Amino acid sequence: MNLLEAKNLYKSFGNINAVSDISISLNVGEVIGFLGPNGAGKSTTMKILTGFLEADSGSIEIKKIDLSKDPINAKSIIGYLPEGAPSYSDMTVKSFLYFVGKMRGLKDELLEKRLEIMLKDINLSEVQNQIIETLSKGYKRRVGIAQALIHDPDILILDEPTDGLDPNQKFEMRKLIKSISKNKGIIISTHILDEVPEVCNKCLIINNGQKIFEGTPNQLKKKIGKTLDEKFRKLVS
């Protein structure tokens, strides 16, 4: 089942072409690893896909809903973890997730149930009453993941979801992503190439705002070089 269809996206900032003719298709069960060097246009593309930025041209459909014509309903299907995992730092973890859940339209027993699941599955129970500002970077990242998942969206768009996590936390986060991917479509921006074969069944690489590769991790390995790291460096150099 097709969840997201983006066609021929363009976005410029003055004389800088941040995104040039990018098309992305996301289906149920797909986890797309979105790769590229710093400044390649990954975060800009993700902001466009989630409606935080408007493309100069192109189209985006979220489960057949035109994002530009019906943004509220389209965005309700998406969970988004932006770069830096912003939050209300003076709130406790539990109160912040409760607030986000209410903003996402959850109420009463359903809200309490989703909150309980997030605290348990994202391993936030022990810090649920702690002020977010006092958390470590890893815990703040987990809070960001939880707010993206609180309303159980069909589409997850995650910008560097394991950034700042220690090896054990990265393992748990990858395990979580794999466990929920069966019934969702997920796009993950990452700089950690080892994560791609671990959690992704599809790769998309952009450089200078343009798509330069799309395929499976195995196809990526076979194209050039013996490792993903070699392939990545050759493509973007």
C-alpha positions in Angstrom: 0.0 0.0 0.0 1.4 3.4 -1.0 1.6 5.8 1.9 3.6 8.7 0.4 4.2 9.8 -3.2 6.4 12.9 -3.8 7.1 13.9 -7.3 9.6 16.4 -8.8 10.3 18.4 -5.7 12.3 21.6 -6.1 13.3 24.1 -3.5 15.7 27.0 -3.7 17.0 29.6 -1.2 18.2 32.5 -3.3 20.8 31.2 -5.7 21.1 27.9 -3.8 19.3 24.9 -5.2 18.6 22.9 -2.1 16.4 20.3 -3.7 16.3 19.6 -7.4 13.8 17.2 -9.0 13.5 14.8 -6.0 10.8 12.1 -6.2 10.2 9.6 -3.3 7.7 6.7 -3.0 7.1 5.1 0.4 5.0 2.0 0.9 3.9 0.0 4.0 6.7 -2.0 5.4 9.4 0.1 3.8 12.2 1.7 5.8 14.1 4.1 3.6 17.6 5.1 4.6 18.0 8.7 3.4 21.7 9.4 3.0 23.9 12.3 1.8 26.8 14.5 3.0 26.2 17.6 5.1 24.4 20.2 3.0 23.1 17.7 0.5 19.4 18.7 1.1 18.3 15.9 3.3 16.7 18.0 6.1 15.2 20.4 3.6 13.6 17.5 1.8 12.2 16.0 5.0 10.8 19.4 6.0 9.0 19.6 2.7 7.6 16.0 3.0 6.2 16.9 6.4 4.8 20.3 5.4 7.1 22.4 7.5 8.5 23.9 4.3 6.7 24.5 1.0 8.3 23.3 -2.2 8.8 25.8 -5.0 7.2 23.1 -7.3 6.3 19.5 -7.3 3.5 17.5 -5.5 3.2 15.4 -2.4 0.4 13.0 -1.6 0.0 11.3 1.8 -2.3 8.3 1.5 -3.8 10.0 -1.6 -4.3 13.3 0.3 -2.8 16.3 -1.4 -0.5 17.9 1.2 -0.9 21.4 -0.3 -4.7 21.2 -0.4 -5.5 19.4 2.9 -2.4 19.9 5.1 -4.2 19.2 8.4 -5.5 15.7 7.5 -2.2 14.9 5.6 0.0 15.8 8.5 -2.2 13.8 11.0 -0.9 10.7 9.3 2.8 11.6 9.8 5.1 11.4 12.8 8.1 13.7 12.5 11.3 13.9 14.5 13.1 17.0 13.2 16.8 17.8 13.5 17.7 18.6 17.1 14.6 17.0 18.6 13.0 20.3 19.8 10.7 20.3 22.8 9.4 22.4 25.7 12.4 22.0 27.9 10.7 23.3 31.1 8.1 20.5 31.0 8.4 17.0 32.4 8.7 14.1 30.0 5.2 12.8 30.9 3.5 16.2 30.7 5.2 17.0 27.4 4.1 13.7 25.8 0.6 14.2 27.3 0.5 17.7 25.7 1.6 16.4 22.3 -0.9 13.6 22.4 -3.8 16.0 23.1 -2.6 18.2 20.2 -2.7 15.1 18.0 -6.3 14.6 19.0 -5.9 11.8 21.5 -8.3 11.7 24.4 -9.1 10.0 27.7 -8.3 6.2 27.8 -6.6 6.2 24.3 -4.3 9.0 25.3 -3.4 7.3 28.6 -2.8 4.0 26.8 -0.5 5.6 24.2 1.3 7.5 26.9 1.9 4.3 28.8 3.1 2.5 25.6 5.6 5.3 24.8 7.1 5.4 28.3 7.6 1.7 28.2 8.7 1.1 24.6 11.0 4.1 24.4 12.4 3.3 27.9 11.4 6.7 29.4 9.6 5.4 32.5 12.4 6.2 34.9 12.6 9.8 33.8 8.9 10.5 33.1 8.7 13.0 35.9 12.0 14.7 35.1 12.3 18.2 33.5 13.4 17.7 29.9 16.1 20.4 30.1 17.9 18.2 32.7 18.0 15.1 30.6 21.0 13.8 28.7 21.2 14.2 25.0 20.3 10.5 24.5 17.2 10.8 26.7 16.1 14.0 24.9 16.4 12.1 21.6 14.2 9.4 23.0 11.6 12.0 24.0 11.7 13.2 20.4 11.0 9.7 19.1 8.1 9.3 21.6 6.4 12.5 20.5 6.7 11.4 16.9 5.0 8.1 17.7 2.5 9.1 20.3 -0.5 9.2 17.9 0.6 5.9 16.2 1.1 7.4 12.7 1.3 5.4 9.5 4.3 7.4 8.3 7.4 8.2 10.4 10.0 10.7 9.1 13.0 10.7 11.4 16.0 13.0 11.1 19.0 11.4 12.7 17.0 9.3 15.2 20.0 7.7 16.9 22.1 10.9 17.1 23.5 11.2 20.6 22.6 7.7 21.8 25.1 5.3 23.3 25.6 1.8 21.6 23.0 0.1 23.8 20.5 2.8 23.1 21.2 2.7 19.4 20.6 -1.1 19.4 17.3 -0.6 21.2 16.2 2.2 18.9 17.0 0.1 15.8 15.1 -2.8 17.3 12.1 -0.5 17.9 12.2 0.8 14.4 12.3 -2.7 12.9 9.4 -3.8 15.2 7.1 -1.0 14.2 8.0 -1.0 10.5 5.8 -3.9 9.5 2.7 -1.7 9.5 4.2 1.7 8.7 6.4 3.4 6.2 9.6 5.0 7.6 12.1 7.4 6.2 15.3 7.8 8.3 18.0 10.4 7.7 21.3 9.1 9.0 25.1 9.6 8.8 25.8 6.2 10.2 26.2 3.9 7.2 26.2 0.8 9.4 22.6 1.5 10.4 21.4 1.2 6.8 21.6 -2.6 6.4 20.5 -3.0 10.0 17.1 -1.3 9.7 16.6 -0.2 6.1 15.3 -2.2 3.1 15.8 0.7 0.7 18.4 3.4 0.3 18.1 6.9 -1.2 21.3 9.0 -1.6 21.2 12.7 -2.6 24.1 15.1 -3.2 23.8 18.8 -4.0 20.0 18.4 -3.8 19.9 15.7 -6.5 19.1 12.0 -6.2 22.1 10.0 -7.2 21.1 6.5 -6.1 17.9 4.6 -5.1 17.8 0.9 -4.4 18.4 -1.8 -1.8 21.5 -1.9 0.5 22.7 -4.9 -1.4 22.4 -3.1 -4.7 24.3 -0.2 -3.2 27.1 -2.5 -2.2 27.3 -4.1 -5.7 27.3 -0.9 -7.6 30.7 0.4 -6.5 33.1 -0.8 -3.8 32.9 -3.6 -1.3 31.4 -1.7 1.6 28.6 0.9 2.0 31.2 3.4 3.2 33.3 3.0 0.1 30.2 3.3 -2.1 28.9 6.4 -0.3 32.3 8.2 -0.6 32.6 7.4 -4.3 29.1 8.6 -5.1 29.4 11.9 -3.3 33.0 12.8 -4.0 
